[in-house]
Amino acid sequence: MATTLQGQADARLWNRVLALHARVEQRLGAVLQRHHGLGLSEYRALALLAEAPDGELRMQDLAAGLGLNQSSVTRLVGRLDAAGFGYRDLCPDDRRGVYTVITDAGRERYRQARPAYEETLTATLDEAEETAEVLGATRRSG
C-alpha cells in the first residue's frame, strides 16, 4: 500500500513538473516569436551552434542536443537556412557527414534574443516558485 501511495505522489509531482515545463516553454516561445521572429527550437539550435567549436555541429549531434529526430532537425535547419541564420555543409573528410553552420546573422540574432530568453525563463521560474511557496504556506496553515 505504501508503494502505491508513493507512486501516486510521484505521479502528482511529475504532472506538476510537466505543467511547469509547458508553461515555461509557452512563454519562452511567445517572447522569442513576438520580439525576435524565432521559434523556440530555432533559438535553441542557434544557441548550440553559437557555443560549438567553429560554430558548427554534425546534424545528428544537433538533433541529439535538441531532442529532435533527424527529419525534424532537417526541417529546422531548412528554416535557419531560409532566414540566413545557418546553412548545411558537407564534411570534407567524410562526404556522408553533414554539418550545420551558424552564420554571422545567426550569431547576431542569438545575441539579440538571449537576454529576452533568460529574463523570461527567470521570471517564469520565480513566479512558479512564489506560487509553490504560497500554496505550501496555505496548506500548512489550513
N, C-alpha and C positions, 0 to 999 in steps of 0.2 A: 504494500500500500504506500509506503514512504517513497518508493521509486516512482510510482505513478504520480504522486504529489510533486515530486521534484521534476519529473518530466513535464507536468503541466506548467509549473513555474518557469521552467526553461523555455517552453513554447511561448508563454506570455512575454518573457523578456526578449526572445528572438523577434517576436512580432513588433515590439516597441522599437527595437533596433532597426528593423526593416522600414517602419513608418518614419523614423528619423532620417534614415538614408534617402527615402523617397522625397521627403520634404527638402532636404539639403540639395539633392540633385535637381529638383524642380526649380528652386530659387537660383541656383548657380546657372542652370541652363537659360532661365529667363533673363538674367542680368547680362550674361555673355551675348545672347542673341540681340537683345534690345540695344545694348551700348557698343558692341564690338562686331556684330554680324557673324558671330561664331557659335556653332553648336558646342555642346559640352565635349563630345568626342573629338571634335576638331581642335579645341583648346588643349585637351589632354595630349593629343598627338603632337601638337606644336611644342608643348612643354617637354615631352620625352625627347623630341628631336633637338630642341634647343640645348638640352643638357647632355646629349650624346656626343661622344668624341667625333669631331669633324662634322657635327650636325647631321649625321645620317645613321639609319638603322636598317637592318635587313627587314623585309616586310614581315617575316614570321616573328621577329623579335618585337616589332611594333605591335603586331596583333596580340602577342602574349602580354606585353606591357599594358595594353588597353583592355584586355579580357574580351577581345573580339575574335570571331572566326575569320578565316582567310578571305572569304568573299566580302564580308563587311568591311574589313580593313582596305580591301582593294577599292571599294566604292568611296570610302573615306578619303583615301589618297587621291582619288579622282577629283573629289571636291576641293581638296587642298591645291591640286594642280590647276584646276579651273580658276581658282581665286588668286593664283600666283604665289601661294604660300609654301609650296613644296613641289617636288617632281620625283618621278621614278628614274632610277639609274641602274644600269647593269654592272655587276661586279666584273672588273677587268680580268681577274684570275679565274672566275667561275661564271660562265655565261648563264648558268641557271640561277645564280644569286641575284635577286632584285632588291635594290635599296630604295628607301625613301629619303630624300634630302630636303632639308629646310632651306628656304630662300631668305635673302635679306628682308624681304617684305614679310615673310612668315615670322622671322625673329622679331621684327618691329611690332607686328600685330600681337604676338605673345607678350612682349614687353608692355604694351599698352593695356592689355586685358588682365594681366596678372594682378595688379592691385585690386581691381573690382572683384576678381575671383576670391582673393584672400580675405578681403573685407566682408564679402557676403558669407563666406564659409565661417569666419569667426563670429559674425553677428548671429547667424542661424544656430550655431552650436551654443553660443552664450544664451540665446533665447530658450533653447531646449533645456539647458542646464538650470536656468531660472525656473522654468515650468516644473521640472522634476523636483527642485527644492521646495517649491510652493506645495506641490502635491504631497511630497513627503511630510512636510510640516502639518498639512491639513489632516493627513491620515494619522499622524502621531497624536494630534490634539483631539481628534474625534473619538 
